[in-house]
Amino acid sequence: MGARQWFLGWPVVRQATGPDKLGRGAAVQSQRSAALTPRTSTADKVVKSVCPYCAVGCGQQVFVKDGEVTQIEGDPNSPISRGRLCPKGSASKQLVTSPSRISEVLYRRPHGTDWERLPLDKAMDMIADRVIKTRREVWQDTNDDGCTLRRTMGIASLGGATLDNEENYLMKKLYTALGAVQIENQARI
């Protein structure tokens, strides 16, 4: 590339001599950036979702190509967020595609020092067995004065900010049905 071509290719010169006088288009675009295409334009499908981080429920669009998530952006049709995401919501793709993401059940036995991998069905059965056992062992039908209680003080729930409204609603119903009265969420504390 000669000195003249280099000079004419300079963005300020292109802006001053070309039709893009305000420098908002081709005048300021490099050859490299002109050749780029957005990850969203090559997606096979776009899936509507909700941000998993807090209870606000911001809408997301998940762009998928060849079965892999390529981009996650705010959903402009969401009445809640109108296409905007907070910094945490904007990083949702990392939550889904990170190579360090744990995708299996890890269990450390009481007094154990190592984690062992368990099949999901076995882990779910272990949790259910412990919930049923705890409820049976500490169930309080009435107090000493004969007042009806129908509760267990052996089960409690503390939800986190990554739960959305629907998950919190279902957890509240589940724990209330189990007889738990100690049900709380980080967002309310």
VOPAGU-2260 file (C-alpha; in pm, 1 decimal, decimal comma):
REM VOPAGU-2260
SITE   aa  ch    i         X         Y         Z
SITE  MET   A    0       0,0       0,0       0,0
SITE  GLY   A    1     142,1     332,4    -109,7
SITE  ALA   A    2     148,6     650,0      96,3
SITE  ARG   A    3    -135,0     802,2    -108,4
SITE  GLN   A    4    -361,4     498,4     -62,9
SITE  TRP   A    5    -281,3     491,0     307,8
SITE  PHE   A    6    -364,3     860,5     338,5
SITE  LEU   A    7    -694,0     826,3     144,9
SITE  GLY   A    8    -788,0     525,7     359,0
SITE  TRP   A    9    -751,3     725,0     677,8
SITE  PRO   A   10   -1098,6     764,3     842,4
SITE  VAL   A   11   -1077,5    1144,9     879,2
SITE  VAL   A   12    -995,8    1184,6     508,0
SITE  ARG   A   13   -1277,3     944,5     410,0
SITE  GLN   A   14   -1514,1    1144,4     627,9
SITE  ALA   A   15   -1410,4    1481,9     485,0
SITE  THR   A   16   -1407,9    1373,1     118,2
SITE  GLY   A   17   -1692,4    1122,4     109,4
SITE  PRO   A   18   -2071,8    1132,1     155,2
SITE  ASP   A   19   -2049,8    1037,7     527,2
SITE  LYS   A   20   -1970,9    1387,0     660,4
SITE  LEU   A   21   -2086,0    1311,6    1016,5
SITE  GLY   A   22   -1866,1    1002,9    1041,7
SITE  ARG   A   23   -2144,1     765,3    1142,5
SITE  GLY   A   24   -2113,4     505,2     867,8
SITE  ALA   A   25   -1869,0     381,9     606,4
SITE  ALA   A   26   -1621,7     665,7     664,2
SITE  VAL   A   27   -1522,6     537,3    1005,8
SITE  GLN   A   28   -1554,7     166,9     936,1
SITE  SER   A   29   -1235,1     -34,7     890,4
SITE  GLN   A   30   -1206,1    -314,5     634,6
SITE  ARG   A   31   -1192,5    -565,5     918,4
SITE  SER   A   32   -1509,2    -439,3    1088,4
SITE  ALA   A   33   -1689,5    -415,6     752,6
SITE  ALA   A   34   -1628,7    -789,2     703,3
SITE  LEU   A   35   -1763,8    -888,4    1046,2
SITE  THR   A   36   -2111,8   -1034,4    1089,3
SITE  PRO   A   37   -2298,5   -1043,9    1419,3
SITE  ARG   A   38   -2325,6   -1380,8    1596,6
SITE  THR   A   39   -2699,9   -1326,8    1610,5
SITE  SER   A   40   -2743,1   -1318,4    1230,4
SITE  THR   A   41   -2610,3   -1672,5    1184,1
SITE  ALA   A   42   -2822,1   -1835,7    1456,5
SITE  ASP   A   43   -3038,1   -2136,3    1366,6
SITE  LYS   A   44   -3303,9   -2032,7    1616,6
SITE  VAL   A   45   -3381,4   -1775,9    1884,0
SITE  VAL   A   46   -3530,4   -1899,5    2210,3
SITE  LYS   A   47   -3714,0   -1667,6    2450,7
SITE  SER   A   48   -3599,8   -1696,3    2810,7
SITE  VAL   A   49   -3587,3   -1513,9    3143,2
SITE  CYS   A   50   -3268,3   -1399,7    3314,6
SITE  PRO   A   51   -3180,6   -1643,2    3596,3
SITE  TYR   A   52   -3013,2   -1398,8    3834,1
SITE  CYS   A   53   -3280,6   -1212,5    4028,4
SITE  ALA   A   54   -3653,9   -1193,5    4075,2
SITE  VAL   A   55   -3704,7    -902,9    3831,3
SITE  GLY   A   56   -3762,8   -1141,5    3540,0
SITE  CYS   A   57   -3589,0    -957,3    3254,5
SITE  GLY   A   58   -3660,8   -1111,3    2915,6
SITE  GLN   A   59   -3377,4   -1265,6    2718,4
SITE  GLN   A   60   -3324,5   -1392,6    2366,1
SITE  VAL   A   61   -3096,9   -1696,8    2346,3
SITE  PHE   A   62   -2933,6   -1739,2    2005,5
SITE  VAL   A   63   -2853,7   -2101,1    1917,7
SITE  LYS   A   64   -2643,9   -2234,4    1630,2
SITE  ASP   A   65   -2576,8   -2605,6    1580,8
SITE  GLY   A   66   -2720,6   -2682,0    1925,4
SITE  GLU   A   67   -2479,8   -2441,8    2099,5
SITE  VAL   A   68   -2564,9   -2109,7    2265,8
SITE  THR   A   69   -2380,0   -1840,1    2069,2
SITE  GLN   A   70   -2521,7   -1523,3    2228,2
SITE  ILE   A   71   -2770,9   -1410,3    2494,0
SITE  GLU   A   72   -2920,5   -1061,6    2467,6
SITE  GLY   A   73   -3207,7    -865,3    2618,1
SITE  ASP   A   74   -3550,6    -923,0    2463,9
SITE  PRO   A   75   -3681,4    -595,2    2318,9
SITE  ASN   A   76   -4038,4    -731,6    2342,6
SITE  SER   A   77   -4013,8    -785,4    2719,4
SITE  PRO   A   78   -4246,4    -543,8    2903,4
SITE  ILE   A   79   -4017,9    -566,4    3206,4
SITE  SER   A   80   -3673,9    -492,0    3065,1
SITE  ARG   A   81   -3750,9    -370,6    2709,5
SITE  GLY   A   82   -3431,4    -523,4    2572,8
SITE  ARG   A   83   -3201,5    -412,8    2853,7
SITE  LEU   A   84   -2998,0    -636,4    3083,8
SITE  CYS   A   85   -2786,2    -552,5    3386,1
SITE  PRO   A   86   -2415,8    -648,0    3377,7
SITE  LYS   A   87   -2489,7    -981,3    3542,6
SITE  GLY   A   88   -2771,4   -1060,2    3297,9
SITE  SER   A   89   -2549,4    -960,0    3007,8
SITE  ALA   A   90   -2300,0   -1223,5    3121,3
SITE  SER   A   91   -2561,3   -1503,7    3119,6
SITE  LYS   A   92   -2386,2   -1674,1    2828,6
SITE  GLN   A   93   -2088,3   -1741,0    3054,8
SITE  LEU   A   94   -2317,9   -1911,8    3305,6
SITE  VAL   A   95   -2438,4   -2150,1    3034,6
SITE  THR   A   96   -2121,8   -2210,9    2830,5
SITE  SER   A   97   -1837,7   -2185,6    3083,6
SITE  PRO   A   98   -1603,2   -2487,3    3069,0
SITE  SER   A   99   -1581,8   -2475,2    3450,4
SITE  ARG   A  100   -1959,5   -2516,6    3489,0
SITE  ILE   A  101   -2050,7   -2819,4    3698,7
SITE  SER   A  102   -2302,8   -3028,6    3509,1
SITE  GLU   A  103   -2329,1   -3332,5    3734,1
SITE  VAL   A  104   -2422,0   -3407,4    4093,3
SITE  LEU   A  105   -2128,2   -3396,2    4332,3
SITE  TYR   A  106   -2173,3   -3542,4    4681,4
SITE  ARG   A  107   -1944,6   -3545,6    4981,9
SITE  ARG   A  108   -2043,9   -3798,5    5243,1
SITE  PRO   A  109   -2050,2   -3696,4    5611,7
SITE  HIS   A  110   -1690,8   -3673,6    5740,0
SITE  GLY   A  111   -1566,8   -3738,6    5386,5
SITE  THR   A  112   -1282,3   -3550,6    5224,8
SITE  ASP   A  113   -1353,7   -3617,5    4858,0
SITE  TRP   A  114   -1644,5   -3545,5    4625,2
SITE  GLU   A  115   -1806,6   -3835,4    4443,6
SITE  ARG   A  116   -2021,3   -3821,1    4132,4
SITE  LEU   A  117   -2378,5   -3945,9    4165,8
SITE  PRO   A  118   -2648,7   -4010,1    3908,1
SITE  LEU   A  119   -2920,8   -3743,5    3928,5
SITE  ASP   A  120   -3193,4   -4000,8    4010,4
SITE  LYS   A  121   -2995,4   -4135,0    4306,7
SITE  ALA   A  122   -2928,8   -3783,1    4439,7
SITE  MET   A  123   -3297,8   -3689,5    4410,4
SITE  ASP   A  124   -3398,4   -4009,0    4594,6
SITE  MET   A  125   -3148,1   -3930,5    4872,4
SITE  ILE   A  126   -3293,6   -3581,6    4913,8
SITE  ALA   A  127   -3653,2   -3711,2    4917,9
SITE  ASP   A  128   -3567,0   -3980,4    5174,6
SITE  ARG   A  129   -3403,7   -3723,0    5404,0
SITE  VAL   A  130   -3696,4   -3480,3    5376,1
SITE  ILE   A  131   -3948,2   -3755,9    5460,4
SITE  LYS   A  132   -3735,3   -3885,9    5750,3
SITE  THR   A  133   -3683,6   -3537,2    5897,2
SITE  ARG   A  134   -4052,2   -3451,7    5868,3
SITE  ARG   A  135   -4156,0   -3773,2    6044,5
SITE  GLU   A  136   -3901,8   -3732,4    6325,2
SITE  VAL   A  137   -3975,6   -3369,4    6417,2
SITE  TRP   A  138   -4342,1   -3327,0    6321,9
SITE  GLN   A  139   -4542,9   -3120,6    6574,2
SITE  ASP   A  140   -4915,3   -3183,5    6546,4
SITE  THR   A  141   -5005,8   -2988,4    6864,2
SITE  ASN   A  142   -4822,4   -2797,9    7135,4
SITE  ASP   A  143   -4825,8   -2872,9    7510,4
SITE  ASP   A  144   -5151,8   -2677,9    7552,5
SITE  GLY   A  145   -5328,7   -2879,1    7281,5
SITE  CYS   A  146   -5326,6   -2601,6    7019,3
SITE  THR   A  147   -5304,1   -2728,4    6664,2
SITE  LEU   A  148   -4965,1   -2664,4    6502,8
SITE  ARG   A  149   -4924,0   -2911,5    6213,4
SITE  ARG   A  150   -4566,4   -2806,0    6143,4
SITE  THR   A  151   -4207,4   -2918,4    6139,6
SITE  MET   A  152   -3919,8   -2710,1    6269,4
SITE  GLY   A  153   -3665,9   -2949,7    6115,5
SITE  ILE   A  154   -3700,6   -2815,2    5760,9
SITE  ALA   A  155   -3627,0   -2459,5    5653,9
SITE  SER   A  156   -3568,1   -2281,0    5325,0
SITE  LEU   A  157   -3350,0   -1984,4    5239,7
SITE  GLY   A  158   -3383,7   -1890,5    4873,7
SITE  GLY   A  159   -3122,8   -1697,0    4682,1
SITE  ALA   A  160   -3127,6   -1406,9    4438,1
SITE  THR   A  161   -3086,4   -1640,8    4140,1
SITE  LEU   A  162   -3442,1   -1766,0    4185,2
SITE  ASP   A  163   -3716,1   -1600,8    3984,3
SITE  ASN   A  164   -4072,1   -1526,9    4101,0
SITE  GLU   A  165   -4213,6   -1853,4    3971,3
SITE  GLU   A  166   -3947,3   -2063,0    4144,4
SITE  ASN   A  167   -3998,4   -1878,5    4472,9
SITE  TYR   A  168   -4375,3   -1927,4    4443,9
SITE  LEU   A  169   -4335,3   -2302,7    4389,6
SITE  MET   A  170   -4082,1   -2335,2    4671,4
SITE  LYS   A  171   -4313,9   -2152,9    4911,8
SITE  LYS   A  172   -4599,0   -2387,0    4819,4
SITE  LEU   A  173   -4377,3   -2696,6    4853,8
SITE  TYR   A  174   -4230,9   -2604,3    5191,8
SITE  THR   A  175   -4568,5   -2492,2    5328,5
SITE  ALA   A  176   -4718,7   -2824,4    5217,1
SITE  LEU   A  177   -4435,8   -3004,6    5398,9
SITE  GLY   A  178   -4524,6   -2812,9    5716,1
SITE  ALA   A  179   -4218,8   -2587,5    5725,1
SITE  VAL   A  180   -4268,0   -2241,6    5869,9
SITE  GLN   A  181   -3911,6   -2113,2    5834,1
SITE  ILE   A  182   -3927,1   -1999,9    5471,2
SITE  GLU   A  183   -3723,4   -1698,6    5368,3
SITE  ASN   A  184   -3560,4   -1544,4    5064,6
SITE  GLN   A  185   -3247,0   -1336,3    5030,4
SITE  ALA   A  186   -3431,9   -1074,0    4826,5
SITE  ARG   A  187   -3664,6    -996,8    5120,6
SITE  ILE   A  188   -3402,5    -994,8    5396,9
